[in-house]
Amino acid sequence: NNNRYKMIDLPGTYSLYSNSADEEVARDFIIFEKPDVTIVVLDATALERNLNLALQVLEMTSSVIVCVNLMDEAKKKGIRIDTEKLAATLGVPVVPISARNKEGIDTLLKTIDSMVRGKIKTNPIAVRYSPEIEQCIEKLIPRVKEVIGDACPARWVALRLLDGDMSLLHALQQQPLPSVKEVSIYACHDTAKSV
């Protein structure tokens, strides 16, 4: 088709827990810019290590395509990846590619187009934590929603507050979100510390 899309290449990172400026840039773009699709590119030769990033992104947005790159290298190393099973487990499309050999690129582009046009519905895996953490999250969610409304995923914000992510508090404060006020967002942080 003749659809044109704008793609933003975010800094490469293994995590979005704001331990570096690159992680904050990627996190803030996904949360505040709300792209139509977030493509998480994983290294097929180190998939287990990279899956953590995919799970973090899935907690932030459901509009995700997981792209498993370096399939040619994985094959050389005897690594076999069942991308259909991975897609079923993650609840989002998983597209195997070899960017260097230009293999799978057409499939990736078609998948992006289908997702943007609403032809693909995702059902991302819901990461569950210990009962204690889940209980804290449930206590925080109403307070988070009271402060930020639907501007960001309340469960994800609650998790970040429980983790003490002060950079997220600062980023939320800088956003033109109608209900976010400094006092309110820091009160959420205080609530997180008390649970």
C-alpha positions as CSV (number, residue, x, y, z in Angstrom):
1,N,0.0,0.0,0.0
2,N,1.0,3.6,-0.1
3,N,0.7,4.5,3.6
4,R,3.6,6.5,5.0
5,Y,4.7,6.2,8.6
6,K,7.2,8.2,10.7
7,M,9.6,6.0,12.6
8,I,11.5,7.2,15.5
9,D,14.7,5.3,16.4
10,L,15.0,5.5,20.2
11,P,18.3,5.0,22.0
12,G,19.3,1.3,22.3
13,T,18.8,0.1,25.9
14,Y,18.3,-3.2,27.8
15,S,15.9,-1.6,30.4
16,L,13.6,1.3,30.8
17,Y,14.1,1.7,34.6
18,S,15.8,5.1,34.1
19,N,19.3,4.3,35.2
20,S,20.6,6.4,32.3
21,A,19.6,9.3,30.1
22,D,19.0,6.9,27.2
23,E,16.6,4.9,29.2
24,E,14.7,8.0,30.3
25,V,14.5,9.2,26.7
26,A,13.0,5.9,25.5
27,R,10.7,5.6,28.5
28,D,9.4,9.2,28.2
29,F,8.8,8.8,24.4
30,I,6.8,5.7,24.8
31,I,4.7,7.0,27.8
32,F,4.2,10.6,26.8
33,E,4.3,10.6,23.0
34,K,2.1,7.5,22.8
35,P,3.3,6.1,19.4
36,D,0.8,4.2,17.3
37,V,3.1,1.2,17.5
38,T,6.2,0.5,19.6
39,I,8.6,-1.9,17.9
40,V,10.9,-3.7,20.4
41,V,13.9,-5.0,18.6
42,L,15.5,-8.0,20.4
43,D,18.7,-9.8,19.6
44,A,18.0,-13.4,18.6
45,T,21.4,-14.5,19.9
46,A,20.7,-13.2,23.4
47,L,16.9,-13.4,23.6
48,E,16.6,-14.3,27.2
49,R,18.5,-11.2,28.3
50,N,16.5,-9.0,25.9
51,L,13.0,-10.3,26.9
52,N,13.1,-8.2,30.0
53,L,13.0,-5.0,27.9
54,A,10.0,-6.4,26.0
55,L,8.1,-7.2,29.2
56,Q,8.8,-3.6,30.5
57,V,7.4,-2.1,27.3
58,L,4.4,-4.4,27.5
59,E,3.6,-2.9,30.9
60,M,3.6,0.6,29.3
61,T,1.6,0.0,26.2
62,S,-0.3,-2.8,24.4
63,S,0.6,-1.4,20.9
64,V,3.8,-3.5,20.6
65,I,5.4,-5.5,17.9
66,V,8.4,-7.6,19.0
67,C,11.0,-7.8,16.2
68,V,13.6,-10.6,16.7
69,N,16.6,-9.5,14.7
70,L,19.8,-11.4,13.9
71,M,17.9,-14.6,13.1
72,D,20.7,-15.5,10.7
73,E,23.3,-15.3,13.5
74,A,21.1,-17.4,15.8
75,K,20.8,-20.1,13.2
76,K,24.6,-20.2,12.7
77,K,24.9,-20.7,16.5
78,G,22.3,-23.5,16.5
79,I,19.7,-21.3,18.3
80,R,16.1,-22.0,17.3
81,I,13.4,-19.5,18.2
82,D,9.7,-20.5,18.0
83,T,8.4,-17.0,17.2
84,E,4.8,-18.2,17.0
85,K,5.0,-19.6,20.5
86,L,6.7,-16.4,21.7
87,A,3.9,-14.3,20.1
88,A,1.3,-16.5,21.8
89,T,3.0,-16.1,25.2
90,L,3.6,-12.4,24.9
91,G,0.2,-11.7,23.4
92,V,1.7,-9.4,20.6
93,P,3.0,-10.0,17.1
94,V,6.6,-11.4,17.0
95,V,8.4,-10.9,13.6
96,P,11.7,-12.7,12.9
97,I,14.1,-10.7,10.7
98,S,17.7,-10.5,9.6
99,A,18.1,-6.8,8.9
100,R,21.6,-7.3,7.4
101,N,20.2,-9.8,4.8
102,K,16.9,-7.8,4.5
103,E,14.9,-10.9,5.4
104,G,11.6,-10.4,7.1
105,I,11.5,-6.6,6.6
106,D,8.4,-6.8,4.3
107,T,6.6,-8.9,7.0
108,L,7.6,-6.3,9.6
109,L,6.3,-3.4,7.5
110,K,3.0,-5.2,6.8
111,T,2.6,-6.0,10.5
112,I,3.2,-2.4,11.4
113,D,0.6,-1.3,8.8
114,S,-2.0,-3.8,10.1
115,M,-1.5,-2.7,13.7
116,V,-1.8,1.0,12.9
117,R,-5.0,0.3,10.9
118,G,-6.5,-1.7,13.8
119,K,-6.4,-5.0,12.0
120,I,-4.3,-6.6,14.8
121,K,-5.5,-6.7,18.3
122,T,-3.0,-7.5,21.0
123,N,-3.5,-9.1,24.4
124,P,-0.2,-8.5,26.2
125,I,0.9,-10.9,28.9
126,A,0.2,-9.4,32.3
127,V,3.3,-9.5,34.4
128,R,2.4,-10.5,38.0
129,Y,4.6,-9.9,41.0
130,S,4.6,-11.3,44.5
131,P,1.3,-11.0,46.4
132,E,2.8,-8.3,48.6
133,I,3.8,-6.1,45.6
134,E,0.5,-6.8,43.9
135,Q,-1.3,-5.6,47.1
136,C,0.8,-2.4,47.1
137,I,0.1,-1.8,43.4
138,E,-3.7,-2.2,44.0
139,K,-3.5,0.3,46.9
140,L,-1.7,2.8,44.8
141,I,-3.7,2.6,41.5
142,P,-6.7,4.7,42.8
143,R,-4.4,7.4,44.0
144,V,-2.4,7.5,40.8
145,K,-5.6,7.7,38.7
146,E,-6.8,10.5,40.9
147,V,-3.7,12.5,40.1
148,I,-2.9,11.6,36.5
149,G,-6.3,10.3,35.2
150,D,-5.8,8.2,32.1
151,A,-2.7,10.1,30.9
152,C,-0.4,7.1,31.7
153,P,-1.0,3.5,32.6
154,A,-1.8,3.7,36.3
155,R,-0.4,0.2,37.1
156,W,2.9,1.0,35.5
157,V,3.1,4.4,37.3
158,A,2.3,2.6,40.6
159,L,5.1,0.1,39.9
160,R,7.6,2.9,39.2
161,L,6.6,4.7,42.3
162,L,7.1,1.6,44.4
163,D,10.5,1.3,42.9
164,G,11.3,4.9,43.9
165,D,11.6,6.2,40.4
166,M,12.1,10.0,41.1
167,S,13.0,10.7,37.5
168,L,9.5,9.6,36.5
169,L,7.9,12.0,39.0
170,H,10.0,14.8,37.5
171,A,9.0,13.8,34.0
172,L,5.3,13.6,34.9
173,Q,5.5,17.1,36.5
174,Q,6.9,18.5,33.2
175,Q,4.1,17.1,31.1
176,P,1.1,19.2,30.1
177,L,-1.2,16.8,31.8
178,P,-4.3,18.7,33.1
179,S,-4.5,17.1,36.5
180,V,-0.8,16.6,37.3
181,K,0.3,19.0,40.0
182,E,3.6,18.9,41.8
183,V,2.0,18.5,45.2
184,S,-0.3,15.7,43.9
185,I,2.4,13.7,42.1
186,Y,4.7,13.8,45.1
187,A,1.8,12.8,47.4
188,C,1.5,9.7,45.3
189,H,5.2,9.0,45.9
190,D,4.6,9.5,49.7
191,T,1.7,7.1,49.5
192,A,4.0,4.5,47.7
193,K,6.6,4.9,50.5
194,S,3.9,4.2,53.1
195,V,2.5,1.0,51.6
